Amino acid sequence: MSEIASRLESIRDRLSELQEGLDGTQQTDTAERLRSLVAELQDVIGDLQATPARTRKARRKLPDVEKCPRCTIRSLHIVPEEVRVAANGTEEVLWRCSSCGHEIWREDN
């Protein structure tokens, strides 16, 4: 997201320069630069629409620890930074056993 923010800040700064140029005598060059900036804005908007929004939805109250299906020790934990999109479009969260290392992806409801 910071990449998009920096791109938008750059476009904003150049638009400010163009505004100052319109007050002067550089009007033919200004029109070409405006066309270029409009095209770049369209690219940024297209990039925003093409990338899925990674908004964090409110997680349901999941237990902190569960029993591992492999070793049956109560040491299966959620790995919160490991999230992926499943084939059906929902998000899945990685669970890892701190005892035996077993990993399983579960749907994040």
C-alpha positions in Angstrom: 0.0 0.0 0.0 2.9 2.4 0.7 4.0 1.9 -2.9 0.7 3.3 -4.2 0.8 6.1 -1.6 4.2 7.2 -2.8 3.1 7.0 -6.5 0.0 9.2 -5.7 2.2 11.7 -3.8 4.5 12.0 -6.8 1.5 12.6 -9.1 0.1 15.2 -6.7 3.5 17.0 -6.6 3.7 17.1 -10.4 0.1 18.3 -10.7 1.1 21.2 -8.4 4.0 22.0 -10.7 1.6 22.0 -13.7 -0.8 24.3 -11.9 2.1 26.8 -11.5 3.0 26.3 -15.2 -0.4 27.2 -16.3 0.1 30.6 -14.8 3.2 31.1 -17.0 3.8 30.7 -20.7 4.5 26.9 -20.8 1.0 25.9 -21.9 1.8 23.5 -24.7 4.2 21.5 -22.6 1.7 21.6 -19.7 -1.0 20.0 -21.8 1.2 17.1 -22.7 2.3 16.6 -19.1 -1.4 16.6 -18.1 -2.2 13.9 -20.6 0.8 11.8 -19.2 -0.4 12.3 -15.6 -4.0 11.4 -16.4 -2.7 8.1 -18.0 -0.6 7.4 -14.9 -3.6 8.0 -12.6 -5.6 5.6 -14.7 -2.8 3.0 -14.3 -2.8 3.5 -10.5 -6.6 3.2 -10.4 -6.4 0.0 -12.5 -3.8 -1.4 -10.1 -6.0 -0.7 -7.1 -8.9 -2.4 -8.7 -6.9 -5.4 -9.9 -5.3 -6.2 -6.5 -7.7 -7.7 -4.0 -8.2 -5.6 -0.9 -6.3 -7.1 2.0 -8.6 -5.7 4.6 -8.6 -7.5 7.9 -12.1 -8.5 8.8 -13.0 -9.0 12.4 -11.9 -12.5 13.4 -14.3 -14.7 15.3 -13.3 -15.7 18.7 -11.0 -18.7 18.0 -9.4 -20.6 20.8 -5.8 -19.8 21.4 -4.7 -23.5 21.6 -6.2 -26.7 20.4 -5.3 -30.3 20.5 -3.0 -31.4 17.6 -4.6 -34.1 15.4 -1.2 -35.8 14.9 0.5 -35.8 18.4 -2.7 -35.2 20.5 -0.8 -32.7 22.6 -2.6 -29.4 23.3 -0.1 -27.2 21.3 -1.8 -26.3 18.0 -1.6 -22.5 17.6 -2.8 -20.0 15.0 0.0 -18.3 13.0 -1.7 -14.9 12.6 0.6 -13.5 9.9 0.1 -16.6 7.7 -3.1 -16.0 5.8 -4.0 -17.1 2.2 -7.0 -17.1 -0.1 -8.6 -20.5 -0.5 -9.8 -21.9 -3.8 -13.4 -20.9 -2.9 -12.4 -17.3 -2.2 -12.4 -17.4 1.6 -9.4 -16.7 3.7 -7.5 -19.5 5.4 -5.3 -19.2 8.5 -2.3 -21.5 9.2 -2.3 -23.5 12.4 1.0 -25.0 13.6 1.7 -27.4 16.4 4.6 -26.2 18.5 5.3 -29.8 19.7 5.5 -31.9 16.5 5.5 -29.2 13.8 2.2 -30.3 12.1 0.7 -27.6 10.0 -2.9 -27.3 8.8 -4.8 -24.5 6.9 -8.2 -23.8 8.2 -10.9 -21.5 7.0 -11.0 -18.1 8.8 -14.7 -17.5 9.6 
